[in-house]
Structures are given as structure tokens and as C-alpha cells.
Amino acid sequence: MNAIQLPEEIQKLLDNNKKTSPDHKELIRSGGYLPPSQELFIDAIVALSMGKNILLKGPTGSGKTKLAETLSSLFERPMYSVNCSVDLDAESLMGFKTLAYEEEKQTIQFIPGPVTNAMKQGTFLYIDEINMAKPETLPLINGVLDYRRTITNPFTNEIVTATEGFGVIAAINEGYIGTVPLNEALKNRFIVIDVPYIQGEQLEQLISDTTSLNDQQLITRFVTLSNDLITAVSQGKLAEDAASVRALLDACDLSAYLPPKRAILRSIVDKLDEEREKAFVENLADTLF
């Protein structure tokens, strides 16, 4: 499944909590996340197996979504997704009513949303960038996230209770533009797992496995570039976007056909807002490529 081998008791726990179903197999996501440490996978598997919600916390581009997709793959469990924004409302979560026709007679039909589907089908629900939502929107699902696992659908008045297998994985970028702090009542409903940037051998393996770049010398240099970018971010010299692993993988992909410095320009440099930061990254690239 992955580059690491799970301890026997954790593998047994995972196997006991797999939920294979003939329905919605297309929503079982692909794996591929390489954790910086074995403990990260173990903690997530244990928490989800015990019915806990997990909150993946880490910088942008650190692989939180890929980790969630890999957990879906490991548990063989479909996963519905919610992408939070200031426009997120009850309909985006629960579903909406629409006009339909039955035997030429007009009726009102309810189309279930990701929360409703995940609860009724006993699948995972992934809430991305949960702190991008308006604070008044998320309390709607408080009952979904605690021991009750129940919600009253505001559009149908139906009381929805989660089917066995339902679990919530959320992701958060703290301090990012447009985000708001999670209130304590919401945060207390999660087990928090820090997802750091992937570095070193794991990043080298990830580049080899997921990009078109196969020049080992270039791969090693990109790993060094990533390390330098992460250091610069930690020192406050660059915005988090500059060290995004996602952006680095894009640069590696392009470097299979373009000069590396031009690939870095398109994938990393041109996404930055400040000229000072752009020049800093270009200087780093000049020293390596």
C-alpha cells in the first residue's frame, strides 16, 4: 500500500474497520501519500477506527488532502468532500430542493448534499479548509461531529443519524488569508494531527513516484531546493505558498521537458506576490540549477 509497514496490531485494527461496499466505489480515493513519520499514519488510523473525527493541520501544500485520500484508500471507504469558503451555506452541506417531474406531474425533490450522503451511506466526509467557512455556518453540523452523530435536515425536517462507518476528516491552514480561528466548541470535536512538509527521502520518493522527472541528479536538487524554501518560510523570509510541495511537484513535472529554472518560475515564483520574495526564490534556483 505505501512505503511504510504498519505494526501488526495497527494493520489488524485497520482491516477490522475496512468497509467494502459495491456502491460508490468511484468515491474511494487513490493513495500515494508518503508520511514523514510512521506515527502520522498510525495516529490517524487509530483515531478514525475509534470513531473520532480528525483535523489535519499544516501549511498549504503539505499534503493534507492527499493524506485524507490515502486514508480513504486504506479503509476502502468512499469519501464525500466539502470545500469551504465564505459562500458555504446549509444547502452546500445538506442538499437542496428542486423541481422534478413524476408521470408528467410536477413535484419538489430533495437532492442530498455531501453531509447527508456521507451520514446515510456510512462513508468518510472530508471538509477542506474548514476555517474558511463563516463562523455562523459550521455550528449547523455540531451534532454530526459529537457523540450524537445526528442532525435535523433544515430543508426536510428529517432527523438524520449516521450509519456505521461514517467518519469526518477536516483540514485547516492556520493564519492563511481569509481564514478565521475555529471556535473551541468545534475544535474540541476533533483529534488534531499536525501534517508537516514532506522532506528528504520521502520527498525524493514522492517526486520519483508521482512526476515525470526521472533525472536523479535533478530530483536531488529539487529536494535541496524544497529544504531551502521551507527554511526560508520558517525564518519569515517567504510566504508559505513558496514551500508548497504541490507547487514543487508541478515544477518537477515541467522540468522533464523544460529547463528547471523556467519550470520553477512558472510553478513557484510567479505565484508569489512580492518582488522581494520572487527574487529570493530565483536566487535559490540559480545556486542549484
JOQUI-V132457 format. One record per residue. N is the residue number from 0. PSI is psi in degrees with one decimal (* if undefined). OMEGA is omega in degrees with one decimal (* if undefined). D_CENTER is the distance of its C-alpha to the mean C-alpha in whole Angstrom. Layout:
n = (N | N)
psi = (PSI | PSI)
omega = (OMEGA | OMEGA)
d_center = (D_CENTER | D_CENTER)
//
This chain:
n = (0 | 1 | 2 | 3 | 4 | 5 | 6 | 7 | 8 | 9 | 10 | 11 | 12 | 13 | 14 | 15 | 16 | 17 | 18 | 19 | 20 | 21 | 22 | 23 | 24 | 25 | 26 | 27 | 28 | 29 | 30 | 31 | 32 | 33 | 34 | 35 | 36 | 37 | 38 | 39 | 40 | 41 | 42 | 43 | 44 | 45 | 46 | 47 | 48 | 49 | 50 | 51 | 52 | 53 | 54 | 55 | 56 | 57 | 58 | 59 | 60 | 61 | 62 | 63 | 64 | 65 | 66 | 67 | 68 | 69 | 70 | 71 | 72 | 73 | 74 | 75 | 76 | 77 | 78 | 79 | 80 | 81 | 82 | 83 | 84 | 85 | 86 | 87 | 88 | 89 | 90 | 91 | 92 | 93 | 94 | 95 | 96 | 97 | 98 | 99 | 100 | 101 | 102 | 103 | 104 | 105 | 106 | 107 | 108 | 109 | 110 | 111 | 112 | 113 | 114 | 115 | 116 | 117 | 118 | 119 | 120 | 121 | 122 | 123 | 124 | 125 | 126 | 127 | 128 | 129 | 130 | 131 | 132 | 133 | 134 | 135 | 136 | 137 | 138 | 139 | 140 | 141 | 142 | 143 | 144 | 145 | 146 | 147 | 148 | 149 | 150 | 151 | 152 | 153 | 154 | 155 | 156 | 157 | 158 | 159 | 160 | 161 | 162 | 163 | 164 | 165 | 166 | 167 | 168 | 169 | 170 | 171 | 172 | 173 | 174 | 175 | 176 | 177 | 178 | 179 | 180 | 181 | 182 | 183 | 184 | 185 | 186 | 187 | 188 | 189 | 190 | 191 | 192 | 193 | 194 | 195 | 196 | 197 | 198 | 199 | 200 | 201 | 202 | 203 | 204 | 205 | 206 | 207 | 208 | 209 | 210 | 211 | 212 | 213 | 214 | 215 | 216 | 217 | 218 | 219 | 220 | 221 | 222 | 223 | 224 | 225 | 226 | 227 | 228 | 229 | 230 | 231 | 232 | 233 | 234 | 235 | 236 | 237 | 238 | 239 | 240 | 241 | 242 | 243 | 244 | 245 | 246 | 247 | 248 | 249 | 250 | 251 | 252 | 253 | 254 | 255 | 256 | 257 | 258 | 259 | 260 | 261 | 262 | 263 | 264 | 265 | 266 | 267 | 268 | 269 | 270 | 271 | 272 | 273 | 274 | 275 | 276 | 277 | 278 | 279 | 280 | 281 | 282 | 283 | 284 | 285 | 286 | 287 | 288)
psi = (-52.7 | -178.4 | -13.2 | 156.7 | 123.3 | 146.2 | 152.2 | -43.9 | -32.1 | -40.1 | -39.3 | -41.6 | -43.3 | -47.4 | -37.5 | -19.4 | 8.1 | 145.8 | 91.3 | 130.6 | 142.1 | -16.0 | 143.6 | 36.5 | -23.8 | -15.2 | 1.8 | 114.4 | 161.3 | 156.1 | -150.3 | -8.7 | 130.7 | 109.4 | 146.6 | -22.0 | 152.6 | -32.2 | -31.3 | -47.1 | -45.4 | -46.4 | -42.0 | -42.7 | -44.0 | -46.6 | -46.9 | -36.8 | -28.0 | 7.6 | 15.5 | 152.6 | 143.6 | 142.1 | 113.9 | 116.7 | 126.1 | 170.9 | 159.9 | 138.6 | 12.8 | -7.9 | 20.2 | -45.6 | -40.3 | -36.6 | -44.8 | -42.3 | -36.5 | -36.0 | -38.6 | -41.2 | -44.3 | -41.9 | -5.1 | 41.4 | 128.2 | 157.6 | 119.5 | 151.5 | 144.7 | 124.2 | 110.7 | 148.3 | 177.1 | -17.3 | -2.2 | 129.7 | -177.3 | -36.8 | -38.0 | -28.9 | -49.0 | -30.4 | -173.0 | 160.7 | 144.6 | 161.7 | 139.5 | 170.8 | 130.5 | 114.1 | 49.3 | 11.2 | 130.5 | 130.4 | 165.7 | 124.0 | 140.8 | 124.7 | 111.3 | 145.0 | -175.3 | -36.7 | -46.5 | -46.2 | -47.3 | -40.9 | -46.3 | -31.2 | -8.0 | 47.1 | -178.8 | 149.5 | 122.2 | 121.6 | 104.2 | 138.8 | 54.5 | -26.9 | 11.4 | -15.3 | 154.5 | 138.2 | -28.7 | -9.8 | -44.9 | -30.1 | -19.8 | -34.0 | 15.9 | -42.1 | -24.0 | -31.7 | -11.7 | -166.7 | -21.2 | -37.3 | 42.0 | 147.3 | 146.0 | 118.2 | 116.8 | -13.9 | -22.2 | -9.6 | 12.2 | 135.9 | 116.2 | 122.1 | 133.2 | 137.8 | 152.4 | 135.4 | -14.9 | 135.7 | 152.4 | 128.9 | 124.3 | 159.0 | 148.8 | 137.6 | 103.2 | 139.4 | 5.9 | 151.2 | 130.8 | -3.9 | 159.5 | 149.3 | 140.2 | 136.6 | 157.4 | -35.9 | -36.2 | -45.4 | -34.5 | -9.8 | 4.3 | 152.1 | 124.6 | 129.7 | 118.8 | 130.9 | 99.1 | 170.1 | 144.2 | 133.1 | 174.4 | -134.4 | -36.8 | -42.3 | -40.0 | -42.6 | -40.8 | -43.0 | -44.7 | -38.5 | -29.9 | -3.9 | 171.7 | -5.2 | 125.7 | 9.2 | 108.4 | -36.1 | -42.5 | -39.5 | -44.2 | -39.3 | -35.8 | -35.7 | -41.3 | -42.1 | -44.7 | -44.4 | -42.2 | -38.5 | -42.2 | -41.7 | -44.0 | -37.9 | -44.5 | -25.2 | 0.3 | 12.9 | -22.1 | 154.2 | 157.2 | -33.6 | -32.1 | -28.4 | 12.4 | 125.6 | -34.5 | -44.6 | -37.7 | -41.1 | -36.9 | -43.3 | -39.4 | -43.6 | -50.2 | -31.7 | -10.9 | -19.6 | -20.8 | 159.9 | 136.8 | -41.3 | -34.2 | -36.3 | -40.8 | -37.3 | -47.8 | -37.5 | -28.1 | -57.6 | -50.2 | -7.8 | -13.6 | 150.5 | -37.4 | 136.8 | -34.5 | -42.8 | -39.6 | -45.5 | -36.9 | -47.6 | -39.6 | -38.0 | -38.7 | -44.3 | -38.0 | -34.5 | -18.3 | -29.2 | *)
omega = (179.9 | -177.3 | -179.0 | 178.0 | -179.9 | 173.4 | -174.2 | -177.3 | 178.7 | 177.0 | 178.6 | 177.5 | 178.1 | -178.6 | -179.2 | -176.7 | 174.3 | -179.5 | 178.5 | -178.2 | 179.1 | -176.5 | 172.4 | 178.3 | 179.7 | 179.5 | 170.7 | -171.4 | 178.5 | 178.7 | 175.2 | 179.9 | 177.1 | -174.4 | 175.1 | 175.8 | -179.3 | -176.0 | -178.1 | 176.9 | -176.8 | -177.7 | -179.6 | -179.4 | -179.7 | -177.8 | -179.3 | 179.4 | -179.9 | 177.9 | 178.6 | 169.7 | 177.5 | 177.9 | 179.7 | -175.3 | 179.8 | -178.0 | 179.7 | 178.6 | -179.0 | 175.7 | -177.6 | -179.9 | 178.6 | 176.6 | 178.7 | 179.3 | 179.1 | 176.2 | 174.4 | 179.5 | -178.0 | -179.4 | -177.2 | -174.8 | 177.1 | -178.3 | 172.3 | -175.2 | 171.7 | 175.8 | -173.4 | 174.2 | 179.1 | -179.5 | -179.3 | 178.9 | -177.0 | 179.4 | 179.5 | -179.0 | -169.4 | -176.6 | -175.2 | 177.1 | 178.8 | 177.7 | 178.2 | -179.1 | 174.9 | -177.5 | 177.1 | 177.1 | -177.8 | 178.8 | 174.8 | -176.7 | 177.4 | 177.3 | -175.8 | 177.3 | -174.5 | 179.8 | 179.4 | -179.5 | -177.2 | -179.3 | -175.9 | -176.1 | 179.8 | -179.4 | 172.7 | 171.9 | 178.9 | 179.2 | -175.4 | 179.0 | -173.9 | -179.8 | 171.9 | -177.9 | 176.3 | -176.7 | -177.6 | -177.4 | -171.4 | 177.4 | 176.4 | -175.5 | 178.3 | -179.6 | 176.8 | -171.4 | 179.5 | -173.2 | -177.7 | -177.4 | -174.8 | 176.4 | 172.4 | -179.7 | -175.6 | -176.9 | -178.1 | -174.9 | 176.3 | 173.4 | -177.3 | 176.6 | -173.9 | 173.3 | 178.5 | -178.0 | 179.4 | 177.9 | -176.3 | 172.7 | 178.4 | 179.0 | -175.5 | 169.7 | -176.5 | 176.0 | -178.8 | -178.6 | 178.1 | -180.0 | 174.7 | 179.4 | 175.7 | 177.4 | -173.5 | -179.6 | 179.7 | -177.5 | -178.8 | 178.8 | -176.8 | 162.4 | -174.5 | 178.8 | 178.2 | 178.9 | -179.0 | 173.3 | 173.3 | -178.1 | 171.7 | -175.2 | 179.5 | 179.3 | 177.9 | 178.3 | -179.8 | 178.5 | -179.8 | -174.2 | -168.1 | 179.1 | -179.2 | -177.3 | 178.4 | 175.8 | -173.3 | 179.3 | 177.9 | 178.8 | 179.2 | 179.8 | 177.6 | 175.9 | 177.0 | 177.3 | 179.5 | 179.0 | 179.0 | 179.5 | 179.0 | 177.6 | -180.0 | 177.7 | -179.4 | 178.9 | 178.8 | -178.6 | -177.9 | 172.2 | -178.3 | -178.1 | -175.6 | -176.5 | -179.5 | 177.3 | 177.9 | 179.2 | 178.8 | 178.4 | 175.4 | 179.5 | 178.1 | 177.9 | -178.4 | -177.3 | 174.0 | -177.5 | -179.3 | 171.9 | -175.0 | -177.5 | 177.4 | 176.5 | 178.4 | 177.7 | -176.7 | -171.3 | -173.9 | -170.8 | -174.0 | 176.0 | -177.4 | -175.1 | -173.7 | 179.2 | 179.4 | -179.5 | 178.1 | -179.4 | -179.9 | -178.9 | 178.0 | 177.6 | 175.8 | -180.0 | 179.6 | -178.0 | -175.0 | -173.8 | *)
d_center = (19 | 18 | 20 | 20 | 22 | 21 | 24 | 27 | 26 | 22 | 22 | 25 | 23 | 20 | 23 | 24 | 21 | 20 | 21 | 22 | 23 | 25 | 23 | 20 | 19 | 18 | 15 | 14 | 11 | 13 | 12 | 13 | 11 | 14 | 13 | 16 | 17 | 18 | 18 | 14 | 14 | 17 | 16 | 13 | 15 | 18 | 16 | 15 | 19 | 20 | 19 | 17 | 14 | 11 | 10 | 8 | 10 | 10 | 11 | 10 | 9 | 9 | 7 | 4 | 2 | 6 | 6 | 5 | 7 | 10 | 10 | 11 | 13 | 15 | 16 | 17 | 15 | 14 | 11 | 12 | 9 | 10 | 10 | 12 | 15 | 18 | 19 | 17 | 20 | 21 | 22 | 18 | 17 | 20 | 22 | 25 | 29 | 30 | 34 | 35 | 38 | 39 | 43 | 43 | 43 | 40 | 38 | 35 | 32 | 28 | 25 | 22 | 19 | 16 | 17 | 20 | 19 | 17 | 19 | 22 | 21 | 19 | 16 | 12 | 11 | 7 | 8 | 6 | 8 | 11 | 13 | 14 | 16 | 19 | 20 | 23 | 20 | 18 | 21 | 22 | 19 | 20 | 22 | 19 | 18 | 21 | 24 | 25 | 22 | 24 | 24 | 27 | 26 | 28 | 29 | 30 | 31 | 30 | 29 | 26 | 25 | 22 | 23 | 23 | 19 | 17 | 14 | 12 | 8 | 7 | 6 | 9 | 10 | 14 | 17 | 15 | 18 | 18 | 16 | 18 | 18 | 17 | 21 | 22 | 22 | 18 | 17 | 20 | 18 | 15 | 15 | 14 | 12 | 12 | 10 | 13 | 13 | 14 | 18 | 21 | 22 | 18 | 18 | 21 | 20 | 17 | 19 | 21 | 19 | 17 | 19 | 23 | 24 | 27 | 29 | 28 | 30 | 28 | 25 | 26 | 27 | 23 | 22 | 25 | 24 | 20 | 22 | 24 | 22 | 20 | 23 | 24 | 21 | 22 | 25 | 25 | 26 | 23 | 20 | 16 | 16 | 18 | 17 | 13 | 13 | 12 | 15 | 17 | 16 | 18 | 21 | 21 | 21 | 24 | 26 | 27 | 29 | 29 | 30 | 28 | 29 | 28 | 25 | 24 | 26 | 24 | 20 | 20 | 24 | 24 | 21 | 22 | 24 | 27 | 30 | 30 | 26 | 27 | 30 | 29 | 26 | 29 | 31 | 29 | 28 | 32 | 33 | 31 | 31)
//
